[in-house]
Amino acid sequence: MCSGFLIIDKPKDWTSFDVVRYVRRNLKIRTIGHAGTLDPMATGVLVLLLGKATRLMDSLLTKPKVYSGHLRLGLATTTDDITGDIVKHCSVPVFDQAERYAILDHIAGKFIGRLTQVPPIYSALKIKGQRAYDIARNQGSVELTSREVDVYKSKYFFLSDAEIGFEISCSSGTYIRSIARDIGVELKLCATLAALRRISCSGFDITQAKRIEELHADTELNDNYLKLDHSKALFNYSEITETDLDDLYNGKQERLKSLVRHAAENIEFPHILTSKASKRFALLQMEQDGSIKMKCL
């Protein structure tokens, strides 16, 4: 069984699970997951985790993501993107150069750092076991609570009077659709997301991505995926002896406790433990209660 990372440039109108299902069926890979959903309208980096790499999913999901795209002023939709039903039109003024600069400066300063945002009602968030989009389709509305997200870096630019382009680096869980909607509100106009492309996710970027057309049933996966030892490029790591690694894999608790005590004082989490000669890896994660959890890969 192969274990590692397959980076896909997700096509427009495919769901993330469509990609997973395609790869599972055509490349005969049974154990597969992904490190962060992309909406069907979006394109770009979808990180597929193969085999033992699926054990890294929780740690990869917390890494930053970078998006590019543009929003359209003058429209509000049910989904906060261009695929939804239009619920409001508003007229968009013709902005002169000074007004454009002022608008860009304002939104760049407003939508940076720690933000509080309400997710779109058509989202995959679960409410009492049900997806928000299922509730919205059945009931027409959903009450979602606001939550905090982080925008680390952003730039905005006008493509036309009614279209603003962007590139945004943000934390996991950030909804770009919500940012587009809220920019419209901030400008006392309405706005919706018109195009979205993820150019970086969980430590991988678009230059590493394969188009879905490059993957066929007879494709040799070796040239298309990154092996599990690429984990060392994604996390801080330390090399230990092969004997210590054997002890970890064999569940020897005293050796684990000794390594963990040392690790807690000297490293950042998540953290990979490996040896020079080995293709084996152990992932250390710190839980919310301060305890350290280990996964053997």
N, C-alpha and C positions, 0 to 999 in steps of 0.2 A: 504494500500500500504506500503510495507517495504521500509525503507530508511537506507542506510548505505554503507558499503564497502565489496565487494566480491573480494578476491585476488586470481587470477588464475595463475598457472604455465603454460604459453602458450606453446602448443606443437609445434614442428617444422613443417613447411609447412602450418600452419594455419595463415591467416591474423588476425589482431586484430579485424576486423569487423566480421570475421568468429566466433570468440569467443563471441562477443556481440550478434550476431544473434542466436547462439546456446543457450545462457543463456536466451535470451528474449523468444525464442520459447519453450524451455523445462521447464523453471521455471515460465513461464507466468508472466514475469516482463515487463511492458510496458516502463517505464521511466528508461533509462540506458545509460551510456556513459563510456568513459575510460580516464584515466589520462596519456596519452602518448603512441603513436603507437610503436609497435615492428615490425620489418621486418619479413616476412614469415620464413626466414631461422633461425631466432633467437628464443630462448626459454626463459622462465623465467617470472619474475613478470609483470603481467598486472593487473593494478588496475581498477576494474569496480566500477562505482559510480551508486548507485541505488536510485531511488526516489529523495528526497530532496537533497541528497548528490551531485547530478549533479551540484548544485549551487556552489559547492566548486571547480569545475574543474579548473578555471583560476588560483586560488591560489595554487592548488596542482601541476599544470604544471610547476611552477617556482622552485620547490624543486629539490635538487640534485638527481642524479641517479648513480648507481654503476654497472659496467659490468665486466664480466670475459670472456675469450675466447682466441683465438690465431690467428695470421696472418701467411700467408705462403709467404716466399720469393721466387722469381724466376718467378712469374706470375703477369700479370696485366690484368684486365678484364673490360668489359664495365660497370659493376655495382659496381666495387670496392669491390666485394665479390665473393665467390667461385661459386655462381649461375650464374654469367654472362659469356658471350662469352670471350674467351681468345684473347686478342689483342697484347700481347707481352710475350715472354719468355726471361729470362736471366739466365745465369749460376750463381750458388751460390757456393762460395768457401767453402772449409772445414776449419772452424775456430778452432784455438787452444784455450785453456782455457783463456789465456791472452786476445786474440782478442774478445772472447765472453764477458768477463767482460768489456772491453773497449766499445764495441757496446752497451751493456745494460746501462752503465753509461751515454753514449752520448745521447741515445734516452730518458732516464729518465730525463735528464737535459733539453733537447730540447723541449719535449712535456709536459710541466707543466706550470701552471699559465694561463695567458690570451693568447690564441692562435687565429690566423687568419686562417680560413679554408674555402675552397670552398666545398660546399655540393656535394655529388654524383649527376650526372645528372639523374640517376634513383632514384628519391626521391619524396616525397609527397608534396614538396614545390609548392606553386602556383605562376605562372607567368602570369599576365594579365588574371586571372581567370582559367587558365589551369594548371593541375598537370604537374610537370617537367617530370615525367616518361611517360605521354601520349605524350608530345612533342618529347621526345627522341625516342619513338617507331615509331612515324610518320615521324620524320625528321632526325633522326640519331644523332643529336647533340643538345645541349642546352647551352646557355650562362648563367651561374649563377655567381652572384657576391659573393665575399668573405664576411665572417662575423666573428665577434668575439665570442668566447666561452671560458669557463673556465674549466681547469682540476685542481682539488683540490689536488688529490693524485693519484699516480700510482706506479705500480711495474711491471717489465718485467723480463722474464726468458726464457732461451732457452729450448725448448722441443726436438729439433734436429737441425742440421745445417740449415735447411730450414724453421723451425717453431719457432716462438717466442710467448710465452704465456704472458698474461697480466691480471691485474686487475686495472680498471680505475674508479675513482670517478669524476664526471663531472657535469657541468650545463645542464639544459634543452636545447635542440637544438643542442647538440654536436653529430656529426656523427662519430661513431667509425670506420666506413668504410673509412672515409676521413683520420683519424689518421693512419690507417693501410696503406693506399695508400701513405701518405706523409712520413711515416717511410721508405718505400721502396725508395722513391726519396732521402731522406736524406742520406741513406746508399749507394746511387748510384747503387741501384738494383731496381727491381720492386717488388711490394708486393700487396697482396689482403687479405681481411678478410676471414678466413676459418671457424671460429665458434664463436658464440656470445651467451652469456647468461646474462640476466639482473637479478642481485641478490638483488637489492634494488631499490625502486622507490617511490618517493613522501612520504617518511616516513614509507613505508612498506617493509618487506624483504621476502626472499624466504621461510623462515620457516613458514610464515603465509599463504602461497599459497596452493590452492587446485588443484589437477589434474582434468582435464576436465572429466575423467572417473568417478570421484566421484559424479558428478552432473547428476541426472536423473530426469525425469518428476515427479517421486514420491518422490524425495528428500525433506526432511524438510530443508528449507533454514536456519532455526534458528541456527543450529550448524555450518553453513558454512560461515556466513557473520558476519562482525563487525557492531554493531549498530551505529547510528548517533552520540551517545555521545562519540565515539572513536575520534571524531574531537578534543577533548580536549588534546589528546596525539599528535596531529599533529601540532597544533598552540598554541601560547601563548593565555591564556584565563583569563578572570576576571569574578567574580560572582557579579551580581547586584541583586537588590530586584525583587521579582515577579511583583510588581507594575510597576517598570521601564521596565521590559521585556514586560508587557502588553502594555505599552505606545508605545514601539518600534514596536510591532506587529500591533498596531492600527494606526500607522503612525502619531503619535503626534510629529510634527516637532520641537517644542520648547524643549521637553525632549531629542530628538535625538541630537539637536544642543548642548545642555548642556553636554551630555555624550561624544559627539565627541570632544568638546573643551578640556575636561578633558583627553580623550584618546590620543589626538594628542600630549599632553605634557608628557605623562607618559608611553606609551606602544609602542611596536614594532608591525608592520603590516606584514601580515594579523593578525587579532585578533578576538577571539571568546568572545562574551558576553553571559552569561547564569546565571541561579540562582541555588541554592543548590537543590531545590525540582523539578526543571523543566526538562523536556526532550526537551525543545525548545532552540534554539540557534540563535544568530544573528552574522553574520560575517561582520567585518569592514575591508575595503580595502582602501589603499591610492592610488589614481589615479596619473598619471604622472603630472597633473597640480597642485597637492598638495591637491586637494579636497578629502574628505572621502566618500566612497560609502558603503551603508549597504545592506546586503541581509539577509532576515529572512529565517531560515531553518525549 
